[in-house]
């Protein structure tokens, strides 16, 4: 069977197309709408998230179009008018997009991406944007937690074979790199994105030879400058480490190779690494590093280091690439306003679940930073609201307004940047290394209390007085109407 070429534009939930056809048929296709993409809860009950996936979003919008095969398929569904299908044939995004920089630290209930566009265009973006931003932000956040727990140790992403498909592995490795991981085992991610890749041997290599010693020696002769010996195939301490020591002395040291490692992939990693370290040091191989793997995550790594494990490099696989402990990042895409005769009309969704009540209107997000560059709080305002950065600034909890804090010595930074203006991209993509460096800078600006794994300090995202008033008046009006 011949495989069909997939067009990313068709990565869309069917209801978006039925609504789009409905907007078209009811004369609303040119109605300007504002949508916010935001999330409600940090993964792993943490104190923050790390935004990733902007490059994928931009690539999607840059190339968003429907081809003849797509139109023919949609016509076969007998759900759309011919006029609407012709509209899709000539489809082009013409709206505005505002967003946080990739690598930004983000928090619940603030608009990370805002779309201003004709309603059909805005609606058609929903599924793909949520898919890529949910996934990549989730993995970048998990990676940042794992890197934080490892301190100055090296962390490798090694989860390709456990990932949920090709794109999850490919884009997950990139997101993990942004989150702080040092390299990946994924060669495709290196080729496509430039994430440094590397690797040495599996247990099958050792099993292919008559002895472990022969396997190690052969590998060292072929790859003298890339030797990491997997020492747990048979018996880590009685066979594996001694064989590695023997090969290092016989093959690598005579070649003046000074960089080599052993890897432990099973057993009690604390005990084995401590004992292996003693053996290596006794043999005069103090510069031989110890790499470990085996279903690691941030909490296991933290425990290993607390227990005094002698580990230099952590290889992290399935629990990173699948974010196993909390595998769903629940960002949502909600209508917050429309335009009529050039005037912005706020829209709100009310729910019996308080956390699902939306915040209406076209908005801006400001980050409040102290004199030392630490993040203090975020303030969400009306887009045209003026904030005087030199005057004392008082913010309040939008749900408990008696909780207030006044800042006097602070700086304000607007977090969303314009990415598209009337369909034209006006944003230059940074390099991957620049995104990674920015993410590190952002993470370092968080208070340690916000980064701790258990019961982190709540970082406040407050509403300005003007925005809070609009929201609450709209909720009151809904009550009156009912």
N, C-alpha and C positions, 0 to 999 in steps of 0.2 A: 504494500500500500504506500502510495506516494505521500510523504509528509507535507502538510500545508504550512506555508509561511505565516507566522503569527504577527499581527499588527498590534502594538501595545494599545492603540486607541480602543481596541475591542475589549480590553480589560476593564469592563464596566458592568455594574449591576443592571439587570434588565429594567428595573423600575426607574433608573435615571433616563433611559430611552423613552419609556412610556410617558414620563413627566415631560421630557423635552418635546416629544410629539404633541403632547397636550398644550404646552406653552405655545408652540408654533401654531396649532390650529385655533387657539383661543386669542390670538393676536398679542401674546405677551413676549414674543421671542426677543424683542429689543429692550425689554424692561431691565434696567440695571439693578443688579442684586449684589449684596455684600455677604460673603461667607467667611466665618472664622474657623480655622483648624486649631484645636486645643485639646488638652487632655485633663482628666479629673483626678488621677491618683498616680503617685510615683510607684514604679515597680519595686518589688521586694520590700514594700513599706519603708522605702528610703526617703532621703530628704530632698532629692533633686532628680532630674533626668538630664541627659546630654544629647542635644539635637544633632541628628545625622540624617542624610538622605536628600539634602537640598540639590545636590548635583544630579541625582536620578530624576527628581521632579523637573528640573530645568531641561534635561534631555528629553523628557516626555513632552513638555509643552512646546519646545522648539520643533519637534517632529510630529506634532499631533495633526493627523489627517486620516480620512477614511478613503480606502481605495475601492476599485470596482468590485472586487470580490466581497468586501465588507458590505457594500450596498446591496449586492445580489443576495447575500445571506440574510440581511435584515428584511429585504423584500419578501423572502420566503417565509418569514414568520407571520405574515399577514396581520401585522399589528400597527403598521405605520403608513401614513399617507405618502403618495408619490411626491408631493411637493416637499414634504419634510425630508424624504430621502435625497432629493435633489439638493436641498439645503446642506445636508451632511456631506454630499459629494464635494461641495466647495467650502467645506468647513475650515476655518482658521481662527485661532484664538486672538481676540482683539482687546482683551481687558488689561487691568492693572493687577500686579501681584506684589504684596509686601511680605517680608519675612525676616526672621532672625538669621544671623550668619550661622552657617554650619559650624558645629563645634561649640555653640553657645550652651551654657547651663540654662535650663528652663525649669519652670515650675507649673503646677496645676492651675487651670482656669485663667490662663493668659493667652491671647491669640498669638500663636507661633507663626502661622501663615494667614494672611487675609487676602481674599480674592474679591476684586471689584470688576464685574464683567456682565454682559448680557446674560440673563438667567440661564439660557440653554448652555452657554459656554461654561459658566460657573458650575452648573450641575454635572456636566460631563467629566469634569476633573476629579470628582469626589472619590471614586473607588481607587484609582491608581495612586492618588496623593496619599490617601490613608494607608494603602498597602505598603508603599515604600517608606514612608516616614514612620509609621508604626514599627515596622520591622527593624529598620536601621537605627532608629533612636533607641529601641529596646536593647540591641546588641551593643551599641556604643556605651550605653549606661552600664550594662553588666560588665563590660570590659573595664570601664573606669573604676568600678568597685573592686574588681579583681586586681588591677594594677595598684590601687591604693593599699590593699591588704598586703601586697608583696613588697612594699617599700621600694628599696633600690635594686631589687632583684629583677632579672630579665623574665619577661612573660612571652610565651609563644602561643599563637592560636593554632590549634591542631584538630579542628572539628569537622573538616570537610566531609568525612564519611558518615557523620552523624547528622549533618544538616538536612533540613527539609527541602531538598531539591537544589538544583544548580544555582539559581539566583540567590537563594538563601545563603549558600556557601560563599558565592562570589562577592555579593554585596555585604554579607556578614563579616567577611575578613576585612573588607575596607572599613566598615563601621568599627570593628574591634581595634583596628589600627588608630583610628581617630580617638578612640577611648583610652589609648595609652599602651596597647599591646605593641611589642617591639618588632615582631615578624610573624609570618604565617607559614603553614605548610602548603598553602593553596597556590599552585603555580599559575593558574588562570588569573587570580586576583593580582598577582605580580605583573603578568603580561598586560592586563587591561588597565589596572589602576596604579601600578608601581608600588604595591605593598611588598616589602622585602620578603622573599620566600627562601626556605632552606629545609634541609632534612638529611638524615643519614641512613639508618638501617632499621628494619623490622625484625621480629623474631624469626621470620622465614629465612632471612639471610643466614642467621646463625645455624638454623636447622639444615640448610643446604650443604653444609660442609661436614666432614667426618668428625671434627672437633670444634669446640668453641674457640680455642686458641687459633686454629687455622682460619676460621671465619674472621676473627679480629685482625690477624696478621695480613690476610689478603686485602681486607678493606683499607688498612693503614697504608699499604703499599700503593693502592690505587688513589686514595684520597688522603694523603698525609696531612694536608692543612684543613681538613674538614672531618676530623675523626671524633665521633661520639660513639662510644661502645655500649651497646645495650646488654647489661650484665645480669639480667634476671631470667634468662631463658631456661636455665637449669637450676642453678643455686647461686644466689647473688654473692654471698660472702665467701663461701668455700671454693667456688669455681670462677664465677664471673669477674669479680674485682681482681683476684690474683692474675687471671689471664690478661685483663686489660693492662695491669701494671707491667707484666712481662712484655707485652707487645709495645707499649709506650717506650720502654727502655731499649728494646731490641731494634725497633723500626723508627720511631719518631724522634727520639732524642739524638741519635746519630745524624739525622737530617737537620738538626737544630730547630725542630718544630717546638714551639713553646705554648701552643694553644691546643688543648684537647679536653675531652670531657667523658664522663661515664653517665649512663642514664638508667634509672630504676623505674620500672613501670608497674610494680606490684608489691604487695606486702606492706609491712609497717614502715612507712616512709621515714618517720622520725628516727626509729631505731636503726634502720638500714643505712640511712645517710650519715648518722653519727659514727657507726662502725666503719663504714666505707671511708669516711674522712680520716679516721685514725690510721687505717691501712695505707691510704694514699700518702699521708704526711710521713708515716714511718718509712715509706719507700722513697722519700725525698721529692714527692710530686705534689708539693703544696699548691702549685698553680693549676692542677687538674680540677676543673669545675665539676659539680654534681648537678645533673638535670633529673627532675622527677616528673612523672605524669601518672594518671590513673584517676579519672573522674574528679578532678579538682574544681573548686570554686573559691570565692573570696573567704568564706568562713572556714573552710578546711585549710586553706593557705595560712590564714591568721592563726589557727590552732597549731599548725605545724611549726610556725616560727616561735610561738609562745613556748612550745615544748623544747625549743632549742635545736630543731632540725638543722643540719648542715647542708642547706640547699642553696644553689646559686641561680638556677634557672627552673622556671615552672612551665611545663607544657600543658595547656588547658584546652580541652576538646568539647565534648557534648554539652557540658553545663554552661559553657559560654555561647557556642554557636546556636543553641536552641533556647538560651536563657531559661534553663530547665526549672529553676525555682519559681519563676513567675513569667510564663511564656507569652503573655499577651500585653501589649501596650495599647491602652484603650483610648487613643485620641479620636475625636469626633469632628464632624464637619457640619456646622450649623448656620442657617440663614440668620443674619443679625440686622439687616436693613435692606431697604430698596430705595430707588430714586424715583421721584415724580416731579416733573417740571423743574429738574435741577435741584430739588430739595431732598435731603436725606430723611427718610421715614424709618425710625427704628422698629424692629420686630423682636418679639420675645416668645419663648416657649416656656410655658408653665408646666410643672409636673408635681405629682404627689411626692416624688423623691426630690428633696430639696437640692441635692447635688446635681440634678438634671435640669434645673432651671437655668436658662441661658442668660447671658449678659448682653443686652441689646446694643445696637449702634455701631458706627464706624469708629474704631478705637486706636489709641497709641499705647505703647508700653514703655515706661521709663524705669531704669534701674538706679537705685539709690546706693551710692558707694561712700564709705567713710574715708577719712584722711589717709588711711594706710592702704586704700584700694580694696578693702573687703566689701563684699556684697551685703547690704543691710536689709533691703526689701525691694519689691517691685510695685510700681504704681500704674494702674490701668486707667486711662483718661479718655474723654471724648477727643476725637482726632483734632479738632480745632481749638481745644482747650489750652490756654496759656499757663505754663507753670513757671513761676519766677524762681530761678535756681539760686538766687542770692538771698532770698528771704527765708526765715525759718519755715520749715515744711512739716505740717502735722498730718499724719495718716491715721486711719482707723480701720479696725477689722470690720468688713462689710456685714458680717453676721452678728457680731457682738460689738456694736459701735462705741461702747464705753471703753473698749481696749484701744488706747491711742498712744502714739509716740511722736515726739517732735524732734526733728533733725535741724541742727544749726550749721555745723561744719560738714558739708557733704558735697558730692557732685552728682549730677543727673546725666544719664546717657539714654538716648532713645534707642530701643532695641531692634525695631523693625526697619529694614532698608527697602527701598524700591527696587524690585527685580525686573518687572515688566511694566512698561508704560504704553498704553493703547496697543498692546500686542507685541511691541518691540522690546527685546531684552536690552536693558540698560545696565546690567550687572555683569562685571567680569568675574569669572570663576577663579578662585584662588587655587593654588596647587594643593595636592594632598598633604604635603609636608607643612604648608602654611596653615591648613585646617587643623592638623594635628597639634601644631605649636599653639594655635589660638585656643584649642580645647584645653590644653595643659594650663595655659594662662588663666582661663576661666575657672577651671577646677581649683587651682591654687588660690583663687580669690574667695573661695567658700570658707566659712568658719569650720573648723574641725567638728564642731558639734552638729553641723548640718550633714557632714559626710559619714558620721558613725553609722554602723549597720543596725543597731538596736535602739529604738526610741530616739531617732534623730530630732534635733531641734526643728520646730516648724518655721520654715521661711515664709514670711507673709507676702501675699499678693493682694494688695488692697485696691479699692476703687476710689477714684477722686470723688469729692463731694458732688460735683456735677453729674458724673456718670451714675453714682449711687442713687441720686435723686430721680434721674430718668428711669432707672430700673424699678425702683419701688413705686413710683407713680404709675408705671405701666401695670405692675402687679395689682395695685389698688383698683385701677380701672377695670381690669378683668373681673375682680370681685364684684364691682358695681354692676357690670353688664350681666353677671350671672344671677 
